[in-house]
């Protein structure tokens, strides 16, 4: 559409509230299905489906949004976690893993020789430089944050109950909390933004 057509459309939108508050409100319009997070300018979307974690990782990497490369979401702040939580239609995969093969791919080295060595050491294995290949959590049951990095595990998680090496975020029960999961199938959260070569995109 032309700029004039967008302006004409947006001018038809009306806001009404029964609140007596006189505080200023901000209404944001966003083009496309992915929604921008104001703190980092990245775009996020819940992708419905029945994906294994590995299939979700591959599917996310095959998508682009206005030229920006997709990847399983990495969550590095409480505000980002809350923003993503609000977009969830169901429990979803995120880009966290303690699987030694995925960690080694993300770090670009033989960080761990086997799964026993990597167990309970959680990394972001997707995303841009500065996040991909970064350990954020250590230990099962009562994990500790690595380097003060953000984590939001549910109580007693991760626990590796049956070879669980992939991160999910809850949309039900403990909403917004994280869990480790194995060969299940879920939808996933895709993130766009921050990758090398991404164009500058302003859709808001």
N, C-alpha and C positions, 0 to 999 in steps of 0.2 A: 504494500500500500504506500501511498504518498504520505509525506509529512502532514499535509492538510487533511487527508482522510483520517489519519491517526488522531489528530487534534480534534476533529469533528466527533469521532467516536468517544474519546475520553471526556469530552465536554457533556456527554449525555449521562455520565455516571453521577449518581446522587448518593450522598451519605446521610443517614439519619440515625439518631441515637436518643434513647429515653433517659440517658444519664443527665444529671444536672451539672456535671463537671464542665467547667469552661476551659479546661486545659487544651492546648493545641494538639491536634492529631496529625499524623503523617500517613497518607495513603500512598502505597507504592504500586505501580503498574509494571509488569514484567512480561516481556515477549517470550514465547516458547513455553515448553512444559517444565523446564528446570528453573528453580527459584534461586535467586542470588542471596548470599549471606553478606551482610554489610561489612563485617569485620575483615574479611579477606577477599571479597569480590568474586569468590568461587560460586559455581552453580551446583545445585544438588537436586536429585530426583530419585524417588523410589521406583524401582523396576519390578513389576509383578512377574511371577513365574515360578517354576520349580527347577531351580538350578542347584547343582552341587556347588561347593565353594569354588573349586577350580574352574567349573564351567562359568560361574558368575564372573570370576576374575578375567577370563578370556572374553566373555561377552562385553563386559565394561570396556575393555581395551579396544574393542572393535568399533566403539561408538565415538562420535564427535558431536559437539554442540557449537555451531557457528565457528567451526575451525578449531575448537579447543578439544584436546584429547581426553577421553573418559578413563576413569579408573575406579576400582572399589574405594569407597570413601575412607579417608584417614581422619581421625578425630583427635585434635590436639588441645582443645580447650572445653571447659564446661559450657560456654555459650554456643560453641559449634555443636556440641552434643545435643543441647536443648533445641537448637534450630532443626537439626536432623530428626530428632524425636517427633517433632510436630508434623513431619512429612510422611511418617510411616503409616502404611496401611496394614502391615503385618510384620512379624519378626523378619529381620533381614541380615544378610551377610555384610561385613565391613572388611577392610583390607588388612586385618591383623592375623598373624599366624605364629605358631611356635614349631611349625614343620621345618625340619632342618634343610630340606631341599629348597623350599621357598625362601628361607632366610639366606641361604648361600647365593641364590639367584639375585636377591635384592641387594646384598652387600657386595656382590661381585667377587667373592672370595670363598675359600673353604673355611668359613667361620666355625662350622661344627662338622665333625666327622660322621656322626650318626644321630639318630633321634634321641637316644638316651642323653647325649651331651646337650641337646637343644631343649629338652623337655622343660616346660614352664618358663622359658625365656621368650617373651612375646615381643615381636617386632611389627612395625608397619612395613609390609612387603610390597606395597603399591604406592603410587603417588609421585610427587616431584622430588627433586634433589633437596635434601634437608629433612625429608620425612621418610622416604623409602630407604629401608635398610637401617632404621633407627630403632633400638630397643627401648621400650617404654615400661615394661613390667617384668618382674622376676619372681618366680615361685608359684606353686599351686596351693590353693586353700586360703592362704593368707598372704597374697602377693604384696610386694613392695614396689613403689614407683622408682624407675631408674632415672637418675639425673633430674629429679623433680618433675618429670614429664607427667602429663595428664593420663589418668586411667579411670575407668568407671565400672569395674567389675561388680556383678551381683554378689551377695553374701556367699562366702565359701567358694567362689569362682575365681579363676579357672580351676577345675579339679581333674581334668583328663579322665573323666569317667567313661572309659571305653574308647581310647585312642581319639581324643577330641583335640584337634590341632588348628581349628579355624574360628575366627571371631564372628559373633553375631550381636546385634543390638535388639533388645526386646521392645516390641510394640504392645505387648500385653503383660499382665502381672506386674513385674518390676519394670515399668515402662522407662526406657532410656538406659537401663543398666545393660552391661555386657555379659556374655556367656561364651564358653568354649564349646564347640560342637564338632561332630565328626562327619559322617557320610550323609547327613540329612539333605533335603532339598528345600530351598527357600527362595524368596525374592531377594533383591539386594539394593543397596544404596550406591548410586553412582555419583561421582564428583567430577566436575570439569574446572580446570584452572590451575595455573602454577607450573604446568609442564613446560620444559624447554621447547621453544618454537611456537608456543601458543600465541595467537594474535591477541591484541587488546580488544576486549569486547565489552560494550556498555549497552545493556538492554533494559535498564531500569529508568 
